[in-house]
Amino acid sequence: MKIEFPDINWKDYELLDSGGHEKLERFGKIVMARPEPKALWDKSMTEADWARLCHTRFTPGAGFGKAGKEDSGTWERLKRMDDQWYIRYDGAPAFTLRLGLTAFKHVGVFPEQAPNWEYIYRQTRDLALSAQKNNKPAPKVLNLFAYTGAASLAAKAAGADVTHLDSVRQVVTWARGNMEESGLDGIRWVVEDALKFAKREQKRGNVYQGIILDPPAYGHGPDGEKWKLDELLFDLLKLVAAILDPKESFMVLNLYSNGYSATLGETLVRQAFGLPQNGDYTLESGELALKDSFGKSLPLSIFVRLKR
């Protein structure tokens, strides 16, 4: 099992400290404290240090941690700061992301996902170069539960024909702005329930060379469709298996839900795709984590990657 971290040279992001069920992060020039249930250890810095550095701190609400309200609460501003600001991801690929304080604890990016962006970029670039060499169309990449679009930007920068899907229209608008700020264009935007869309693509016979999934534990589609990870993930993965090119393709699955392990994720993918124990494919899994400035590793999600 792999454990992967963002590049330490990412100038616009830093995990300054973690502990006491919180994390202290710097996004560009803005420093914030947010709840982090997995930070079970003590903080390395003092509370006074945290208060001195913080521009804003998220205070959990009464429903925090409950289904559908996992991240609810309010932001307390401790220093003057803009409502929105931008950071640059300067890896391969490079792109710009707008950040802002939402009604939840999220700000528009999950920085631990940087290794997935790099993987998506490499795989898509290889597919695009192969397609160009053989006079074939650009590879098609589908990003489900796509949020503000960092993974979509990675695939687009590598030369893919990208479809970006999320059930929240405001988030899709946010992602479009990130595309424009990054000097890219041509992404297809879809506001839809992921299961409905995948079923429709299967009926149409549409096939993708890359599919990215980052599903939440709970959620709702634009027409009130209910999403519950434990009940629907395997069905969705079977649909993904039906619309992913069986020869030259890749799939990335990311899971945040507590209690999910890399082994569980790998078994889900293996069963959904009907993969033999040995075959012409690569299946890898592991954890995505952040390392704070004191060397403490904070695991935040698990990934499974399939390459054929």
Buried (B, 14 or more C-beta within 10 A) or exposed (E): EEEBBBBEEBEBBBBBBBBBBBBBBBBBEBBBBBBBEEBEEEBBBEEEBBEEBBBBBBEBBEEBEEEEBBBBBEBEEBEEBEEEBBBBBBBBBBBBBBBEBBEBBBBBBBBBBBBBBBBBBBBBBBBBEEBEEEEEEBBBBBBBBBBBBBBBBBBBBBBBBBBBBBBBEEBBEBBBBBBEBBEBEEBEBBBBBBBBBBBEBBEEEEBBBBBBBBBBBBBBBEEEBEBBBEEBBBEBBBBBBBBBBEEBBBBBBBBBBEEBEBEBBBEBBBEBBEBEEEEEBEBBBBBBBBBBBEEBEBEBBBBBBBBB
